[in-house]
Amino acid sequence: MFGYLIRFLVVMVLVRMAWKFLTGLVGGVTTRPQVPPTEGISLVRDPVCGTHLDRARAVTVRRKGEMYYFCSEDCRAAFDQGSRAASGRA
């Protein structure tokens, strides 16, 4: 007796979950977003490898009043080595 009741409840829960999922899909496709889209993110370019990245997530170094943005500490270190080599030649 309880086996049928448990099976019935499990089936009802699964049907309810499927219904919520499908109505969410249909609602997401047919309605406009509530929040207006934001403007694009301002990207900067890594001078070492050329990668474009978000200014807020970049590793930064200021040299001679100019800010440089890097995708990683490795690119920043390569830039530092290149700056030292260039200043050693001059």
Beta strands, then each sheet from edge to edge (+ up, - down):
strand 1: 43-45
strand 2: 52-54
strand 3: 59-63
strand 4: 66-70
sheet 1: 1+ 2-
sheet 2: 3+ 4-
end
